[in-house]
Amino acid sequence: MKIIFLILIPFSLIFLSSCDTVNKPAKGLEDEIYVIADSLEYEELRMALESIFEKVIYTPQPEKLFTLKRVSPNEIEKYRTRKNIIIVAPMNSGSLASQFINAVIDSAVKSQIMSNQMSQVMKYNLWAKNQLVVVLTAPDMQELEFNILKKSDNLLYAFQKISDERLSESLYNARYERKDIEGKLIKEHGWVIYVQADFSLAMNKPEDNFVWLRRSPNSDLERWIFVYWIEDASPAYLNVDSIRAIRNNITQKYYRTTDDRSHVIIAEEYFTTVEVNFKERYAILTQGLWEMNTKGMGGPFISYTFFDEKAKRLYMVDGSIYAPKYYKRNLIQQVDVILQSFMTVSELTDDRIEELLDAIED
């Protein structure tokens, strides 16, 4: 008992001192998750955790969604202000991580965990601003591994969501916003998307319902965003074959080389679709690789396709990366966050509309 008492005192101090740092931004890379765990227990859970968080995406080089970094419970003080933290251990294993979990959760939560009614506790802004700390525990190791895999989608979504929110906060800056372009989009097309200062309006084709925003053209680090829409559409377009055909038709027409000999198409490898909620609308999220029809270059893309009931429009909001010399996982996330800023005029306040329209004349 004396040993446990001596161990729990610093744990309690760490927990209670959270108010000292909670107003300071969390530190670390977006794609790193620090796992506070006993070394032997972590080895038993490693494959389950890696299958959830270290999923491989192809850009086309293989990259991980997140990288897990195990940290000894003795080092909690050193790493407690990191952006993404998991604390994991069976409830009664006696390990340092287990003792920490027992020290920081109340008896009601503990009772739910022991009866398998709860297996995870999520704490936001615990030790730093915009931080997510997830406690994973269960009565024993077998139940813990089972519950981790059972809740895999929720766990991954939680870390992706807060990462997007942090990135959104860092990307959106009124000082570096192209409100003149945004106002033009509202006035001419009835929708808006956040336009950073270093993006340009590369193409605006009202007759074809197509807008192309481009960053760093003709460089080795390009980002492309296009918005395409179909008037008087129906939800029937929301199927994989239609989405693939629409995107290939658009890129064949507008994503062409300067000599007009080659154009962008969807690469068949790694093409995936999933149903998602996009601004309270049913949408199809499409991810994969683009390539030239003559090969030779390519990169990742991400696309949301959804039907806007009010306007009777089908929208495709799409982002691509060309960055052959760089890791692209974080770049495609940045583009994704920009895509998620898309809003129709009916979703904007009158003050915001007026602000953007006034910017056209400035």
N, C-alpha and C positions, 0 to 999 in steps of 0.2 A: 504493500500500500504506500509506503514512503516513497518508493521509486516512482510510482504512478503520480503521486502528489507533486513531486519535484518536476516531473515532465509536464504536467497540466498547467502549472503556473505560467510558464512562458507562452503556452498556447493561448491561455486566457488573456494575457497581456496583449498579444498580437491582435486578438479579436476585438478587445475593447479599445485599442488604439486606432481603430479604423477611421474614427472621426477626424484624426489628425491629417489624414491623407486623402479623404474621399473627394475633396474639392480639386485635387490635382489630377490632371489627365493620366490615364493608364499608359504604361510604357510598353515598348516591344513592337515586334512586327505583327502585321495583321494575320499572317498565315502560320503563326506559332501558337501552340497550346502547351502550357506547362502543366504537367501531371504530377501532383504531389502524391507519392505512393512509396510504400516499402518496396525494395528491389525485388524480392522474391514474389510478392503479391503482384507486382507490375508484370513480371514475366508470365504469370498465369493469365493475365488479362490483356496482355499486349496485342495478341492477334485480333481479339474482338475490337479493341479500341482502334487499331490501325485499319481494320476493315471499314470502319465508319468514317474516320477523319483523314486517313491518308489515301483516300481514293485517288487513282491516277487519272489525270486529264491529259489529253494530247493536244499540243499547241503548234506544230505537230510533235515536238519533243515531249516525252513524258514528264509531267510535273504533278506534284501532290496538291490536293485542296488545302490541307493543313499538314504541318510537321509537328509531331509529338516530341516533347522533351521532358523526360522524367527527372524529377527533382526530389531529393530526400526530404522527408518531413522536418529534419533539422534545419533546412534552409528556407523555410517558409518566409521568415523575415526578409531575406534577401530578394525573394521573387514575388512577394505578395502584391506589388503594384503593377504586375504584368496585365496585359489586356485580357488574355484568355487563360483561365485556370480551371483544372479539374482536380478535385481531391477524392481519392478512391481507396476504399478498403472495406472488407467485411466488418459488420458492426462489432463483433465480439472476438476478433482475431488476436487482440492484444498488441498489435503492431503500433508504431508511433502514429501512423496515419489513422488507424482505428481509434486510438485514444484521443486524437485531435477531434475527430468527428463526434465522438461521444461527449466531448467537452463543449462543443459549440451548438449542438441541436438540443431543443427542449424535449421534455418527457413526452409530450403529445405526439410530436413528430417521430420520436424514437419508437413509440408504441405502434404507430402506423407502419413504420419500416419493419419491425419485428413480425408484424402480421401480414407482411407483403402487400400492404395497401399503398405503399409509396416506396420508390427506389431512388428518387433523385430530388435534390433541393437546389433551386436556382436562385442565386443572389446577385442582383445588379448593383453596381456602385458600392461594393462592400468595402474595398480598401483603396479604390481610386475611381475617378470619374470615367464613365463609359466602359466599365469593366464588367465581365461576366465570370462569376465563380460558380461552378457546378459541383455539388457533393453527390457522389455515387456510392451507395452502400446497400447492404442487404444482410439478412441473418447469417449467411455463409457464402463461401466463394462460388459455389455452383449456382445459387440463386442470383448472385451479383452478376456473373457473366451472362446468365440468361436474360436478366432484366436490361442489361446494357444493350444487348442485341435486339431485344424486343422494342426498346425505345430509341433505336438508332436514328430513325428519320427525325424525331423530335430533337434529339441531341445535336445532330448536324445542323438542322434548321436554326436552332437557337444561336449557335456560334456564327453562322453565316449572316443571320439577321443583324446581330449587334455589330458585326464587322462592317456590313453595308451602311449601317447608321453612322458609325464613326467616320467612314470614308465619305459619306454624304456631307457630314458636318465639315470635313476638311476641304472638300472640293468646292462647295457652294460658298462663294464669296461675292457679295454685291459689288465690291470694287473691281473685280475682274470678270464681270458678267457682261456679255454682249446684248444689252437690253434693246439695242437698235435692231438687231437681227430677230430677237424674240418678239418684239413688237410687230415686225414685218410678218412673221409667221402667224401671229394672232389675227392681224388685219386681213391677210390674204387667204388664210387657210382654216382659221378657227381652232387652232391648237398651238401649244408651245412646248418646247423642250429646253432645258438649261443649256446655254451656250457659253462655254468658257472663252476667255479673251483670246486664246491662241487658236480657236476654231474659226474657220471662215465658211461663208455660204458658197460652196463650190458650184452648186447647181440648184436652180429653182424653176421647176417646170409645172406651173399650174394646170396646163392643158393635159398633162399626164399624171397629175396628182402625185408628184415626186419631188422630194427635197433631199439634198445631199450636203451634209456638213463634213468638213475635212480639216484635219490637224496635221501640220508638218508635211505638206505634200512633197513628193520626190525626195524623201529622206529615208533613212534606215529605221525610222520609228514613226510610222504613220498610224492614225486612227481615223476611221471612217464611220459615220453614222448616217443612215438614211431613214426617212419616213415615207411610206407609200400607203395610199388608201384607195378603196373602191367605193364609189357612191352607190346608194340604193342596193346595198349588199344584203346578205342574210348569213346567219350562223352556219349555214351549210358549207361555207368555205373553210370552216375550222376542222380540217382533216389533214393528215400528213401529206398525202399526194398533192392536194391543192397548194399547201404552203410551200412544198418543194418546188412545184412548177412556177408559182408566182415569184419566188425569190430568184430562181434561175432566169426567168424572163426579164426581170428587172436588171440583174447584174449583166446579163448578155447585152442589154441595151445601153447601160450607163457606166458600168465598170469595165472599161476597155483600155487597152494600151494606146499610147499616142500614135502608133502607126496603124491602129485599127485592125490589127491582125489577130489579136487575142482578147479574150474576155474572161471574166470570173464565173466559175460554176461551183456548186456544192460538191465537195469530195465525198465519195460514197463511204469511205472509212470514217468511223466514229460519229456518224450522224445520229443524233438522239433527239427525241421529243418527250415532253412531259406536260401534263395538265397543271396549271398554276393559277393563283389568284393575282391578277394585275390590277391594282387600284379598284378592288371590289368588282372586277369583271372576270369572267371565265376566259382564260387565255391558254394558248399553246406556246410553251417555251421550247425553242429549237436551238440546239448547240451542235457545233461540229467544226469542220475545217473547210475553208475555201481554197480553191486552186485555180490556176489559169487552165483553159481548155487545151493549151499547148504545153502544160506542165511548167516546171522551172521556178515557180514561186507560189507561196501560199501562207496561210496562217489561220488563227481561230476566229470564229464569229459566234454571236449570240443574238437571238431574235425573239421578240414577243409578237404574236398575232392574236388579235381579239376583235370582237364585234361591239361597236358602240350603239346601243339601242336608241338613244336619243337622236343621234344624227343619221342612223341607218348606214353607218360606214363600217367597213372592215379595215382595220389598221394593221400595218406591219411596221414595227419599230425595231431597227436592226443596227448592230454595231460590229465592226471588223477591226482586226489588228494586223499590221504588217511590221514585224520587228525581228528580222532574222538573227540579229546578234544579241537578243535580250531574252531573259525569262519573261514569259507572257501571262502567267497566272494572275499577277496583281494588275497588269494592264487591262486584261479582259474584265476583271472585277470593276475597275474604274469606269470602263465603258458601260457595263451593266448598270451601275449606279446612275449614270447619266440617263440611260434609257428609262429608268424608273422615275425620272423627273417629268416624264411626258404627262401633259394634262390638256384636256379639251377646254374650250372657252367656258363651258357650263360649269366647270369645276373651279374656276378662278373667281376671286372676289372682284367687285366692281373697282375697288381701289387698285388692285394689282393690274387689271386690264388697262385702266387709265394710265398707270405708271409706265407700262410697256409701250402703249400707243404714243405717249408723250415723248418717249425716247427716240422714236423715229424722226421726229422733227428737230431734235437737239443736234 
